[in-house]
Amino acid sequence: MYRTKFYLILLNSGQFYLMNYEHTPVLLNEILAFLDARPGQNIVDATLGGGGYTSEILNKVGSGGKILAIDLDQDAVENYKLQITNYKFKDQIIVAQGNFAQIDKIISHHKFPAPDGIVADLGLSSYELEHRGISFKTDQPLDMRFDLSQPETAKFILNNYDEQRLRKVFEDYGEEKFSRQIARRVVGLRAKGEVIKHTADLYQLIVEALPKPVKHKADDSARRIFQALRIEVNHELENLKDFLPKAFDLLAPGGRLAVVSFHSLEDRIVKQYFVGLTKGCVCPPEFPQCLCGKNPKAKILTKKPITASAEELKKNSRAQPAKLRAIVKF
Ligand SMILES: C[S@@+](CC[C@H](N)C(=O)[O-])C[C@H]1O[C@@H](n2cnc3c(N)ncnc32)[C@H](O)[C@@H]1O
């Protein structure tokens, strides 16, 4: 239903181009169940993407409710604005380009009421995967930005970071065993005057950097290195760390926060933040009475993270790593 949509977009130059914004929502039924949006409520979709969640949530909140849908990617924003031109509840939606790390400023700018629910489906859309040089499966310029107005691309990082810094990015965000060899190869090529411009250049140098016995596993290393660069380019983990406490503070009492993550680095941040909210008194056990006055602020709704059903995985293999966690605010 959501997969392929083509739109003619009018550029400022007066030319047209064809946009095919493609994304199949992941864990959609589960998100709807945990968010539990009701008629008249105000919900924020912090990662609009193809609008798969937003459209369904809109049907739940109906004509009395409101949605603020945010995305860093201007293409996602333009695509969705076009998608809803004939939509019955379109006046109930605000579509905003922005970073969910600044959700507080975006909400206040749009005078949006305290949300009853906030959802974030982290990472990237299928459209971005196919158009931004994020995958080594197709040869494209090494860009990787969700927000094309931001200056730093993957190409910039590969051609400017020093060896130590590159190695740290590969280790921290890709957990790649051969980070040292790959960082050294990047810097070695640069010393010879080569510029690493395309996904195929990066893939090739990864193959060359790997020791012979593991060269046949080059795709696994490439997946990790490409992920690491994408996280670095888009400041994904910093944005998530900024977003969570702001989103939670903004929620109305009884409001719900649901987050879908796609790798262990993100999931760990979400899990730790949610667990922290459930903690009460932190006074040492030898204290006769509580002096810190801390009370639990939320209840976790997902004891274990929710993952995709076998039925969903049959239709969409990209749902494989997805993990949904949700809380309700007291
Ligand atoms: C997995 S897609 C969302 C798909 C959406 N739930 C749907 O059903 O179509 C993730 C989206 O989050 C956006 N995104 C990533 N980081 C962001 C950030 N810091 N702020 C706002 N949007 C972000 C990406 O541009 C991408 O469009």
The ligand as an SDF file (V2000), in Angstrom:
LIG
                    3D

 27 29  0  0  0  0  0  0  0  0999 V2000
   12.7390    4.6500    9.1820 C   0  0  0  0  0  0  0  0  0  0  0  0
   12.3450    6.1880    8.4740 S   0  0  0  0  0  0  0  0  0  0  0  0
   10.7420    6.5250    9.1140 C   0  0  0  0  0  0  0  0  0  0  0  0
    9.6540    5.8060    8.4020 C   0  0  0  0  0  0  0  0  0  0  0  0
    8.2600    6.1510    8.8440 C   0  0  0  0  0  0  0  0  0  0  0  0
    7.9750    5.6730   10.1690 N   0  0  0  0  0  0  0  0  0  0  0  0
    7.2480    5.5810    7.8740 C   0  0  0  0  0  0  0  0  0  0  0  0
    6.3970    4.7980    8.3030 O   0  0  0  0  0  0  0  0  0  0  0  0
    7.2890    5.8990    6.6980 O   0  0  0  0  0  0  0  0  0  0  0  0
   13.3460    7.2610    9.4050 C   0  0  0  0  0  0  0  0  0  0  0  0
   13.2320    8.7160    9.0270 C   0  0  0  0  0  0  0  0  0  0  0  0
   13.8160    9.4670   10.0880 O   0  0  0  0  0  0  0  0  0  0  0  0
   14.4490   10.5940    9.5340 C   0  0  0  0  0  0  0  0  0  0  0  0
   15.4180   11.0620   10.5280 N   0  0  0  0  0  0  0  0  0  0  0  0
   16.5990   10.5040   10.8650 C   0  0  0  0  0  0  0  0  0  0  0  0
   17.1780   11.2150   11.8340 N   0  0  0  0  0  0  0  0  0  0  0  0
   16.3480   12.2450   12.1270 C   0  0  0  0  0  0  0  0  0  0  0  0
   16.4010   13.3190   13.0550 C   0  0  0  0  0  0  0  0  0  0  0  0
   17.4490   13.5000   13.8600 N   0  0  0  0  0  0  0  0  0  0  0  0
   15.3610   14.1900   13.0910 N   0  0  0  0  0  0  0  0  0  0  0  0
   14.2930   14.0310   12.2610 C   0  0  0  0  0  0  0  0  0  0  0  0
   14.2080   13.0330   11.3580 N   0  0  0  0  0  0  0  0  0  0  0  0
   15.2080   12.1410   11.2930 C   0  0  0  0  0  0  0  0  0  0  0  0
   15.0460   10.0910    8.2540 C   0  0  0  0  0  0  0  0  0  0  0  0
   15.2740   11.1610    7.3760 O   0  0  0  0  0  0  0  0  0  0  0  0
   13.9560    9.1090    7.7660 C   0  0  0  0  0  0  0  0  0  0  0  0
   13.0780    9.7520    6.8950 O   0  0  0  0  0  0  0  0  0  0  0  0
  1  2  1  0
  2  3  1  0
  2 10  1  0
  3  4  1  0
  4  5  1  0
  5  6  1  0
  5  7  1  0
  7  8  2  0
  7  9  1  0
 10 11  1  0
 11 12  1  0
 11 26  1  0
 12 13  1  0
 13 14  1  0
 13 24  1  0
 14 15  1  0
 14 23  1  0
 15 16  2  0
 16 17  1  0
 17 18  1  0
 17 23  2  0
 18 19  1  0
 18 20  2  0
 20 21  1  0
 21 22  2  0
 22 23  1  0
 24 25  1  0
 24 26  1  0
 26 27  1  0
M  CHG  2   2   1   9  -1
M  END
$$$$
